[in-house]
Structures are given as C-alpha cells and as structure tokens.
C-alpha cells in the first residue's frame, strides 16, 4: 500500500519558509528609536525632570490653586541610547500643555485644560519655577487655559484645584518643535495642536497627583 505524504511535506515546508520570513522581518535590537520605517540614524529623545516633585508624585500645595499658584520648575533633557546629548539642530521652540485628565469639561469627553505656553525658545534648558504671565521677554507666549478663559484674565499658569476625594492626575505635556508658532495668545487648544502638526521632533510627559485635604 502506498502512503501519500505530499501534502504534509508541502505544508511543513511552507510553515518553515514562513517562519524564516518572519525572523528575517524582525527589526534588529535597538532599532526602536530609528527613523521612519526603521531606517536612518537614531534620533535624540526628549524627557523632562523637575526639582519641584517627582514624576508621578503629589504636587506640592504651593503649585496648586489653593497655594501660591506657582508653576513648577522643569528641566529639558535630551538623550540618545540613554546617554545625554545636545538638543537637535532643528529645534526652534518648545510648547507645554497642562491638563487634568480626570475632570470632564462641560459634561463632555474633553478633559480640563489648565494652562498652555508656546514659543518657548529652543535654547531654553527648561522652565523656571513661577513662570510669568502673558507674553514674556524671551518670546514665550502663555496661551489658552483656565486663567486665560476668565473675564479680563491674563494667560498664565493655573494650578491643580481638585477638592477632597480621589487624587486627580495632572499631566504636563512638553513638545519640541522645528518651528515658531504664529498664533495669538487667545488661540484655542485645538488650534494650538493643529499648528504643531508636522513640526514635533520630540515629546515628553510629566505627571503629578493632587487633591485638597479635607
């Protein structure tokens, strides 16, 4: 009796070939921060640190609406493969967006924008504690947020204001841009994000928790 093994042998060959193809398609180790499609040199990565509070930690009272309402200090850091490097040559400006991700604005899905600032000079090493309001001498422009939305309000930092209860998580998003934004101080969050589209060369986030003690 003859036994036909053609199909099993063919199937095994196809599976073996597919496995080899998948292995060959895997990117090499360390290619995660390479250019589009895994090609080109690795690019510097932006991160932020702060002496005001640790990332993920509780925001001190003085940086809240209930305290001095001072913006925290931040330092901008660029690394490549875990090693410190200079900022990219194409860097022109930074922008920051600060929002409460727990709070729902107007009973909708959007969270609460507390503060934003843009056209922070690319040469800046970070943000000092207690950043000024309005347009600053170095070109930094405070933008949309709670302070700017108040009657006769001046754009500027507006700290956490969650009351007693569960902690709210407040996120500082930092963007490194290859351009200067041509936007007025009374722009909107949506217009700010749209203007940054296609110009972001680095992004970092820093999180703080806050609630008012009873």
C-alpha positions as CSV (number, residue, x, y, z in Angstrom):
1,X,0.0,0.0,0.0
2,X,1.4,3.4,-1.0
3,X,1.1,6.3,1.5
4,X,0.8,9.8,0.0
5,X,2.9,12.2,2.1
6,X,3.0,15.1,-0.4
7,X,0.5,17.4,1.4
8,X,2.0,17.1,4.9
9,X,5.5,17.6,3.5
10,X,4.4,20.6,1.5
11,X,2.7,22.1,4.5
12,X,5.7,21.7,6.7
13,X,7.9,23.3,4.0
14,X,5.5,26.3,3.8
15,X,5.5,26.8,7.6
16,X,9.2,26.6,7.7
17,X,9.6,29.2,5.0
18,X,7.0,31.5,6.7
19,X,8.9,31.2,10.0
20,X,12.2,32.2,8.3
21,X,10.5,35.1,6.6
22,X,9.1,36.4,10.0
23,X,12.5,36.1,11.6
24,X,14.2,38.0,8.8
25,X,11.5,40.7,9.0
26,X,12.1,41.4,12.7
27,X,13.9,44.7,13.3
28,X,17.3,44.4,14.9
29,X,17.7,45.2,18.6
30,X,17.9,48.9,19.4
31,X,16.1,49.9,16.2
32,X,13.1,51.3,18.2
33,X,14.3,54.9,18.0
34,X,15.4,54.9,14.4
35,X,13.8,56.9,11.7
36,X,10.6,56.1,9.8
37,X,10.4,52.5,8.7
38,X,13.4,51.6,10.9
39,X,15.8,53.4,8.6
40,X,18.2,56.2,9.2
41,X,20.2,57.1,12.3
42,X,18.7,57.0,15.8
43,X,17.2,60.3,17.0
44,X,17.6,62.1,20.3
45,X,14.7,61.6,22.8
46,X,13.2,64.4,24.9
47,X,12.4,63.9,28.6
48,X,11.6,66.3,31.5
49,X,12.6,66.3,35.1
50,X,11.6,68.5,38.0
51,X,13.0,69.6,41.4
52,X,9.5,70.5,42.5
53,X,8.1,67.0,42.8
54,X,8.9,63.5,41.3
55,X,7.2,62.2,38.2
56,X,4.0,60.6,39.4
57,X,4.3,62.2,42.8
58,X,2.0,64.5,44.6
59,X,2.0,68.2,43.5
60,X,3.0,70.4,46.5
61,X,0.4,72.8,47.7
62,X,2.3,75.9,46.6
63,X,1.9,74.8,43.0
64,X,-1.9,74.5,43.4
65,X,-4.8,76.9,43.1
66,X,-5.1,76.7,46.9
67,X,-1.5,77.7,47.5
68,X,0.8,80.2,45.7
69,X,-0.4,79.0,42.3
70,X,3.2,79.0,41.0
71,X,4.2,76.8,38.1
72,X,6.7,74.1,38.9
73,X,10.3,74.1,37.8
74,X,11.2,71.8,34.9
75,X,14.4,70.8,33.1
76,X,14.5,69.6,29.5
77,X,16.8,66.6,28.8
78,X,17.9,65.1,25.5
79,X,19.4,61.6,25.4
80,X,20.5,59.1,22.7
81,X,20.7,55.5,23.7
82,X,20.4,56.6,27.3
83,X,23.3,59.0,27.1
84,X,23.0,62.8,27.4
85,X,23.3,64.7,24.1
86,X,22.8,68.2,22.8
87,X,19.3,69.2,21.6
88,X,18.6,68.5,17.9
89,X,19.9,71.2,15.5
90,X,16.4,71.7,14.0
91,X,14.9,72.6,17.4
92,X,13.3,76.1,17.3
93,X,10.8,76.2,20.2
94,X,9.1,74.2,22.9
95,X,5.4,74.2,24.0
96,X,3.7,72.9,27.1
97,X,0.1,71.8,27.7
98,X,-1.1,71.2,31.2
99,X,-4.4,69.4,31.8
100,X,-6.4,67.5,34.4
101,X,-7.2,64.1,32.8
102,X,-9.9,63.2,35.4
103,X,-12.0,66.3,35.0
104,X,-14.7,66.3,32.3
105,X,-15.3,69.8,30.8
106,X,-18.9,70.7,30.2
107,X,-20.0,67.1,30.9
108,X,-18.3,66.1,27.7
109,X,-15.3,63.8,26.9
110,X,-12.8,66.6,26.8
111,X,-10.6,67.0,29.9
112,X,-9.8,70.3,31.6
113,X,-7.0,72.4,30.1
114,X,-5.4,74.3,32.9
115,X,-2.5,76.1,31.1
116,X,-0.5,76.2,27.9
117,X,2.5,78.1,26.7
118,X,4.3,78.1,23.4
119,X,7.3,79.6,21.5
120,X,9.5,78.8,24.5
121,X,13.0,79.3,23.0
122,X,14.7,76.2,21.7
123,X,17.8,77.3,23.6
124,X,15.9,77.1,26.9
125,X,17.2,74.4,29.3
126,X,13.7,74.2,31.0
127,X,11.2,76.3,32.7
128,X,11.8,78.2,35.9
129,X,9.5,78.0,38.9
130,X,6.8,80.7,38.8
131,X,6.9,81.4,35.1
132,X,5.4,84.9,34.4
133,X,2.1,85.5,32.7
134,X,1.3,86.9,29.3
135,X,4.0,87.4,26.7
136,X,7.5,87.1,28.1
137,X,10.7,88.9,27.0
138,X,12.3,85.7,25.6
139,X,9.3,85.2,23.2
140,X,7.4,82.7,25.4
141,X,3.7,83.2,25.0
142,X,1.2,81.9,27.5
143,X,-1.8,80.6,25.8
144,X,-5.2,79.0,26.4
145,X,-6.1,77.7,29.8
146,X,-8.3,78.5,32.9
147,X,-6.6,81.8,33.7
148,X,-7.0,83.0,30.1
149,X,-10.7,82.0,29.9
150,X,-11.7,84.1,32.9
151,X,-13.2,87.6,32.3
152,X,-10.3,90.0,31.8
153,X,-8.0,87.1,32.6
154,X,-4.3,87.1,31.7
155,X,-3.0,83.9,30.1
156,X,-0.8,82.1,32.6
157,X,-0.3,79.1,34.8
158,X,-3.3,77.8,36.8
159,X,-2.5,75.1,39.3
160,X,-4.4,71.9,40.3
161,X,-7.7,72.5,42.1
162,X,-9.2,69.1,42.8
163,X,-11.1,69.1,46.1
164,X,-11.2,66.4,48.8
165,X,-11.6,62.9,47.4
166,X,-9.7,60.7,45.0
167,X,-6.5,62.1,43.6
168,X,-6.7,63.8,40.2
169,X,-3.9,63.2,37.7
170,X,-2.4,66.3,36.1
171,X,-0.3,65.9,33.0
172,X,2.4,68.3,31.7
173,X,3.0,67.5,28.0
174,X,6.1,69.0,26.5
175,X,6.6,69.4,22.8
176,X,9.8,70.2,20.9
177,X,9.1,71.9,17.6
178,X,11.1,72.7,14.5
179,X,9.2,76.0,14.0
180,X,7.9,79.0,15.8
181,X,4.1,79.2,16.0
182,X,2.3,82.1,14.5
183,X,-0.6,82.1,17.0
184,X,-2.2,84.7,19.2
185,X,-2.4,84.3,23.0
186,X,-6.2,83.8,22.8
187,X,-5.9,80.8,20.5
188,X,-7.6,77.6,21.3
189,X,-6.2,74.2,22.4
190,X,-7.4,72.7,19.1
191,X,-5.7,75.5,17.0
192,X,-2.5,75.0,19.1
193,X,-2.4,71.3,18.4
194,X,-3.2,71.8,14.7
195,X,-0.4,74.3,14.4
196,X,2.1,71.8,15.9
197,X,1.1,69.1,13.4
198,X,4.1,68.0,11.3
199,X,6.5,70.0,13.4
200,X,7.0,67.8,16.5
201,X,10.6,66.5,16.9
202,X,10.3,65.4,20.5
203,X,7.6,64.9,23.2
204,X,7.7,64.2,26.9
205,X,5.1,63.9,29.7
206,X,5.3,64.5,33.4
207,X,2.5,63.6,35.8
208,X,1.5,64.9,39.2
209,X,-1.3,63.9,41.5
210,X,-3.3,66.3,43.6
211,X,-6.4,66.6,45.8
212,X,-7.2,69.1,48.6
213,X,-7.0,67.6,52.0
214,X,-10.4,67.9,54.0
